[in-house]
Amino acid sequence: MKKIFLSGLFFSLMVFCFHVSSPSAMMKGLSTEELTNASDIVVLGNVDKVKSQWSKDRKTIFTSAQIIVKDVIKGKKGKTFPAKIKVEYEGGEVGKIGLMVSDQTELKKGENVLLFLKAGKSKLDGLAYNLVGKNQGKYIVTADGIVNKSGFSIAGETEMIDNNIPVDALIEKIRRVDQ
């Protein structure tokens, strides 16, 4: 009897421990106006380099992406273009160890992106920007000039979320908010 109980307990623990659900994040949707107002800068650019590494205190893994900025839609424009900025976000893989953050998007080398960013302190050294609204702060710009975002679920109304629209229309909307 004791053997059957222990076997049943072991089986139950195994099912509980190895139950896998699909990762997804449910968050409050942010409108273009809310994203713009919460951002220090909004940029259009290309993801040039991406590297995951340990934080300075070695407590977490983060990813650093170098963005070649083609245009600053909100914020101070640099003297020369293209400029380079560093964007950091939690998550990534270093060696055989990985950290996945469900509501955090990844930036991938070669992507054309429009990013809503907040200035912050790097997890390693110096200045780095962070995405406003996690996944919501990144739009991918397709070859035909359409911006879209994905990878998260919105709680409540979604009509306020700009998605699958021409990049020029989104830029114009951001500039109107920033006036």
FENGI-V303997 format. One line per field, one symbol per residue. burial: + if it has 24 or more other C-alpha atoms within 12 Angstrom, else -. A space follows every 10 residues. Layout:
BEGIN
burial = ???
END
This chain:
BEGIN
burial = ---------- ---------- ----+---++ +++-++++++ ++++++++-+ ++++-----+ ++++++++++ +++++----- ---+++++++ ++-------- +-++++++-- ++++++++-- -+++---+++ ++++++++++ +-----++++ ++-+------ +++---+--+ +--+-----
END
